[in-house]
Amino acid sequence: MLNIKNLQVKLEEEDKQILKGVDLTVEAGKVHAIMGPNGSGKSTLSYVLSGRDGYEVTGGSATLDGVDLLALEPEERAAAGLFLAFQYPVEIPGVGNMTFLRTAVNAQRKARGEDEMSAAEFLKVVRAKAKELQIDAEMLKRPVNVGFSGGEKKRNEILQMAMLEPKMCILDETDSGLDVDAMKLVAEGVNRLRSEGRGFLVITHYQRLLDHIKPDVVHIMADGRIIKTGGPELALEVENNGYADILNEVA
Amino acid sequence: MALPQRKQSATEARLAGLVLPAGGWSEPPRREALDRLAAMGLPDRRDEYWRFTRPDTLVQPEAPSARLMADDEAPLFGQTERLRIVFVDGVFDAAASDDLALEGVSIERLAETAGKDIHWARDLYGVLEARGQTPVQRPFAALNTAFASDGVLIHVTGRPSKPINLVYVHESETSDVILHHVVKVDAGGEATILENGPAAARFNKCMEVDIADTGKLHLVRAQGRDHDRRAATHVFARLGAESVFKSFTLSVNGVLTRNEVVVELTGDDAIAHVAGACVGDGDFHHDDTVFVTHDAVGCESRQVFKKVLRNGAVGVFQGKILVKPGAQKTDGYQISQSLLLDEDSQFLAKPELEIYADDVACSHGSTSGAIDETALFYLRSRGVPHTEATNLLTLAFLAEAVAEIEDADLAADIVARLEGWLARRS
């Protein structure tokens, strides 16, 4: 589904190479996790895939079901089925959460040549999905993420994911800033979305999120490359021994 | 002090083509206004109060011509039941207007009452305008009082069941119109006045508002889309104890607009909110000049102005809060912000606070900024196309000003106009 080949990326503004040849394939129906120390390039990978400004691709490719992601605008990538759950969801004063969700859902439908969702239908769907994530009506009315707690922001990300029904979901440190209960709630939301046709790439520092979202494959990233790939046991190894052993082993 | 020769000549040239309506109750205040004007002269570029806005096209004898715009939008406030009073290039259009009878309010036209020797408006006409001439001169308002050809005199005695809508139609490319309205709200009275339309090629409008203790007035206006129109407007409002005055102005297009609002809080615990949203593209100059005087205890005032500017459009804000000695417990707030959609547009702001009481809370802020790139990317990453995302963020920027409109239907009407403006440019 998601095919990344020898992806090389530098910062646009300075001469600093962040990704030095990333190879990664996420199959439909699978959950891949990427772990790695700070500064290894995990978040950069998520931003480059979703089309954020400030990065320059200097080599390699990234495709989603054969579509060249790197040639598309961010909104086109979203319509193609890519979704990034932000590490720091953005507050947008003045834009109601509902308006935002409906605009996004209908924009994607329009881009794919599908009919827009009626207001009534949308309301019904969003209420049901919000309830599962314990997002109340008040939160839906408020401006996007404004005044939301850390946990509310992350649940709101998962609500957007549930409404947009992407093919490929990237979760960038979705566990950061969450207490145990909030993490469970978010993980349950993600697990409900697991399906045969959908791939996940879960970026995290810690093993604990992976207790709740069980990965099929775990990658370790360091210094802009994936240095080791294995099963769920690899995450446990990191939890117990830190990254040092793996880094030494590769070096 | 004698006027500089240049100023005197310009003023005389402007007055040469004007005739002061003689007779009846309004002649004395008109003559007094003319005397005021003669003493101060019309403004020129050297006046500090006109530093950011060139007054020459407002001063010159003939109005610069303004092309007419075919109105392809549904009538503004069309969903609201209202009493319509229509002026076409400043001339009252009886056929297009509704019956002026409405319970809880008496409505008369200035031109019709001119023959009377006594009228309630005599106590206000030119009186609030004259008070508003200090500490800053407002020559176009004095010109207006002296030469206004018509206007409405609204006396709110109760709570009329529907808003009064002044509709200003622009049909002549060279019309030069002066209208003067007087609004008096009795104790316990409450009314809403709506104003919309470009009015004229050049429009000089003055509204004097006197609100007695516990009275309330809501004013919502939209200045019309004609690109070449020019307008200099004044609102002079005087508020009694526990009274409320809330005004919102939408300005979409217009080559030159200067909206002055002068508010005097004279009774304790009164509330005045003055807000505006403007959107301009290209040859557009929009100036909000506001002066709020706190002269009583426990009053609240808010100024909320938002401007969206692109392709070299210019926005100006001159806003002042004056807290007089003894006006304790004043709560004053002022915010003026611009969203500059490109590098060519400009926002010039002069926020001022002058405080002579020691137990007050006054805050003010002024910012200029571009679209928030992080928010834009967030929206786009959810599939919202660039233009739509920009429009959404633009409306969000204006939302704080629009929120000053209490009535949800009227606010929705204003938002629809803003969406229309954005959609035409997408």
Chai-1 contact restraints between the chains, C-beta under 6 A:
chainA,res_idxA,chainB,res_idxB,connection_type,confidence,min_distance_angstrom,max_distance_angstrom,comment,restraint_id
A,S50,B,S381,contact,1.0,0.0,6.0,A-B,restraint_1
A,R52,B,F377,contact,1.0,0.0,6.0,A-B,restraint_2
A,P74,B,R380,contact,1.0,0.0,6.0,A-B,restraint_3
A,P74,B,S381,contact,1.0,0.0,6.0,A-B,restraint_4
A,E75,B,R380,contact,1.0,0.0,6.0,A-B,restraint_5
A,E75,B,G383,contact,1.0,0.0,6.0,A-B,restraint_6
A,E75,B,P385,contact,1.0,0.0,6.0,A-B,restraint_7
A,A78,B,S381,contact,1.0,0.0,6.0,A-B,restraint_8
A,A78,B,R382,contact,1.0,0.0,6.0,A-B,restraint_9
A,A78,B,G383,contact,1.0,0.0,6.0,A-B,restraint_10
A,A79,B,G383,contact,1.0,0.0,6.0,A-B,restraint_11
A,L84,B,S381,contact,1.0,0.0,6.0,A-B,restraint_12
A,V90,B,T374,contact,1.0,0.0,6.0,A-B,restraint_13
A,V90,B,A375,contact,1.0,0.0,6.0,A-B,restraint_14
A,V90,B,Y378,contact,1.0,0.0,6.0,A-B,restraint_15
A,I92,B,A375,contact,1.0,0.0,6.0,A-B,restraint_16
A,G94,B,A396,contact,1.0,0.0,6.0,A-B,restraint_17
A,G94,B,A399,contact,1.0,0.0,6.0,A-B,restraint_18
A,V95,B,L392,contact,1.0,0.0,6.0,A-B,restraint_19
A,V95,B,A396,contact,1.0,0.0,6.0,A-B,restraint_20
A,T103,B,V384,contact,1.0,0.0,6.0,A-B,restraint_21
A,A104,B,R382,contact,1.0,0.0,6.0,A-B,restraint_22
A,A104,B,G383,contact,1.0,0.0,6.0,A-B,restraint_23
A,A104,B,V384,contact,1.0,0.0,6.0,A-B,restraint_24
A,A107,B,G383,contact,1.0,0.0,6.0,A-B,restraint_25
A,A107,B,V384,contact,1.0,0.0,6.0,A-B,restraint_26
A,Q108,B,G383,contact,1.0,0.0,6.0,A-B,restraint_27
